[in-house]
Structures are given as structure tokens and as C-alpha cells.
Amino acid sequence: MSVAQENNLVLLIGPRGKRFITRLKAGASLHTHKGVIQHDALIGQPLGRQVKSHLGEPFLALEPSTHDLIMNVRRHTQIIYPKEAGYILLKMNLYSGQRVIEAGSGSGALTLAMARAVAPGGQVYSYESRPEMQRNAIRNLQRVGLDDYVEFKIRDIAEGFDETDVDALFLDVRTPWDYLKQTREALKSGGFFGSLVPTTNQVSDLIAGLERHHFGDIEVAELLLRQYKPVPQRLRPADTMVGHTGYLIFARKIEMEEASNEASPPMP
Ligand SMILES: C[S@@+](CC[C@H](N)C(=O)[O-])C[C@H]1O[C@@H](n2cnc3c(N)ncnc32)[C@H](O)[C@@H]1O
């Protein structure tokens, strides 16, 4: 998108760095603490430039990135931040055409990143036990026009998933190790598993469960991101840093040999 059209999403960055995302509509306006910006001043004009509010305050008008869209979701739960979401997409091999399950939908932040990766032609199946949470996630996906790539389902995933042979499955729930039997049933052979948990004891429980359920190529990782103040003469880290988000665990579904199947204890 180089010239903004009606219905496009546009990012406006105000004088002190405050960010707004709006969908362009003829005759509409964006009201900010630094004045009003008429959508008509943006429609049909190139992006990547400065516009002024009615108070003369400068705003940068840009196409929003996936990072911007994730940070803009209305949060009713803890979300998966772009720092982790980017790595999750790569580790779980999510590209156009892939089919992926996630649970729970939460606020739909990861759903959004996954939908952008698998569209067009792919599908996200997003499970959530709390209807009010999923309503918010659906609204967040509708706001950015990605809801066509997501099938939302209200269900406790203890009851299992409808889909089989999916390429990847991600669990963002408190006790992911409780759902590994259901996960195996939904994933294709060699399929990609991922999860995020906030504490190390949860990591231990999950990797023990993954071993019991014959997952292989297990990885545990923590990602730290340090932002810098972009001032050439005084280049230094930002004053504050997000100290902790969560631990990432990845694994692949491995088929069990007949012989080792018999020797293995039954799965809980
Ligand atoms: C941390 S939030 C997920 C956030 C989401 N990944 C995002 O980025 O916005 C966890 C969600 O999982 C849901 N959940 C927890 N246990 C579940 C279960 N057994 N079945 C389905 N959803 C579950 C919770 O209701 C909650 O909304």
C-alpha cells in the first residue's frame, strides 16, 4: 500500500510517539489529544509522510506493521507479544496455506499474527473456553480484516480438537501438559508443537509430558529484547525493559515404533 485508499488501515504517530491505528472512511475523523485528523486528508494520498492535525501538530502517516497491529489489540487477557510471536511463526513453519490450531484465543494477539502468516489459503482454528474472551478476540480480528482466516470455537480443549493432520498446534493455556494426548490426535506426523508458559516449573512439567507423549526435537527458549533510545549522539539502552514475558517450548510429533509402543507405559 503506497497510496492510502478508503478502508485501508493507517498508523498515525503523534508528536510524542503516541500511536493510533484507524480504518480510513470518507468523511470520518480521528480525534486525538493533539487535535483532529480528517480521513479525507489521507485518502488518495501517499503514505510515509507527515500530516497535520487541526491544531497544526505533526503526525506520521504509515502503513501499520504486524507488530503495530498486535500491540493495538484490545487486551482482556495476557497476550503473546511480537517478540515471541515472530519466533513462534518461524519455529512453527507458518506460511501461506498452512493449517494451525491454537488455544486459548485469549485476546487474539497470536491469532492475528498466525492469520497474517497463513493467509491466503491457510486457516487458523482458535479454541477458547470463555465466550467473553473469544468475543473480544473475534472483534480484534475483525478490526484488522483477518477474521476470514480464523475459525473460532468455544470449547474446553480437554474435549479434544475437531481437526486432524494439522501442520502446527500452539498451546497458550496454564497447564499445556494436560492436553498432549489431544494435541497428538490433531497434529500430522512430524507436526509442529509450541507453547508459552510463564514459570520454570511449568516448563519442567511440559517437557516431561512431551517426552512421555513421544514428542521429539524439544527446544526451550527465552527471548530477551533490549530497546535503545535512537539518539545518534547519546546512543544508549532505553531506561526500562520488559523483564519477563514467558518461556517458549517447541517440539515435533514423532510416530511411535510398533515395538516401543508395546514397551511404553500407557499415556495418561
Ligand atoms: C493467556 S490467554 C491466551 C492469549 C492469547 N494467546 C493472545 O495472544 O491473546 C489464555 C486463554 O486460554 C483460555 N483457556 C485456558 N484453559 C483453556 C482450555 N482448557 N480450553 C480452552 N481455552 C482455555 C483462557 O480462557 C484464556 O483466554
The ligand as an SDF file (V2000), in Angstrom:
LIG
                    3D

 27 29  0  0  0  0  0  0  0  0999 V2000
   -3.0570  -16.1550   28.1350 C   0  0  0  0  0  0  0  0  0  0  0  0
   -4.5870  -16.2880   27.3410 S   0  0  0  0  0  0  0  0  0  0  0  0
   -4.1490  -16.5300   25.6330 C   0  0  0  0  0  0  0  0  0  0  0  0
   -3.6490  -15.2660   25.0000 C   0  0  0  0  0  0  0  0  0  0  0  0
   -3.5180  -15.3420   23.5000 C   0  0  0  0  0  0  0  0  0  0  0  0
   -2.5220  -16.2960   23.0910 N   0  0  0  0  0  0  0  0  0  0  0  0
   -3.1890  -13.9620   22.9290 C   0  0  0  0  0  0  0  0  0  0  0  0
   -2.0820  -13.7830   22.4070 O   0  0  0  0  0  0  0  0  0  0  0  0
   -4.0260  -13.0580   23.0120 O   0  0  0  0  0  0  0  0  0  0  0  0
   -5.0950  -17.9080   27.7890 C   0  0  0  0  0  0  0  0  0  0  0  0
   -6.5200  -18.2160   27.3320 C   0  0  0  0  0  0  0  0  0  0  0  0
   -6.6960  -19.6260   27.3660 O   0  0  0  0  0  0  0  0  0  0  0  0
   -8.0110  -19.9110   27.7660 C   0  0  0  0  0  0  0  0  0  0  0  0
   -8.0340  -21.2960   28.2690 N   0  0  0  0  0  0  0  0  0  0  0  0
   -7.4650  -21.7350   29.4300 C   0  0  0  0  0  0  0  0  0  0  0  0
   -7.6800  -23.0910   29.5470 N   0  0  0  0  0  0  0  0  0  0  0  0
   -8.3660  -23.4750   28.4480 C   0  0  0  0  0  0  0  0  0  0  0  0
   -8.8990  -24.7230   28.0000 C   0  0  0  0  0  0  0  0  0  0  0  0
   -8.7310  -25.8370   28.7230 N   0  0  0  0  0  0  0  0  0  0  0  0
   -9.5830  -24.7670   26.8240 N   0  0  0  0  0  0  0  0  0  0  0  0
   -9.7440  -23.6360   26.0820 C   0  0  0  0  0  0  0  0  0  0  0  0
   -9.2740  -22.4240   26.4570 N   0  0  0  0  0  0  0  0  0  0  0  0
   -8.6020  -22.3440   27.6230 C   0  0  0  0  0  0  0  0  0  0  0  0
   -8.2990  -18.8470   28.8220 C   0  0  0  0  0  0  0  0  0  0  0  0
   -9.6890  -18.6390   28.9860 O   0  0  0  0  0  0  0  0  0  0  0  0
   -7.5780  -17.6180   28.2460 C   0  0  0  0  0  0  0  0  0  0  0  0
   -8.4470  -16.8120   27.4970 O   0  0  0  0  0  0  0  0  0  0  0  0
  1  2  1  0
  2  3  1  0
  2 10  1  0
  3  4  1  0
  4  5  1  0
  5  6  1  0
  5  7  1  0
  7  8  2  0
  7  9  1  0
 10 11  1  0
 11 12  1  0
 11 26  1  0
 12 13  1  0
 13 14  1  0
 13 24  1  0
 14 15  1  0
 14 23  1  0
 15 16  2  0
 16 17  1  0
 17 18  1  0
 17 23  2  0
 18 19  1  0
 18 20  2  0
 20 21  1  0
 21 22  2  0
 22 23  1  0
 24 25  1  0
 24 26  1  0
 26 27  1  0
M  CHG  2   2   1   9  -1
M  END
$$$$
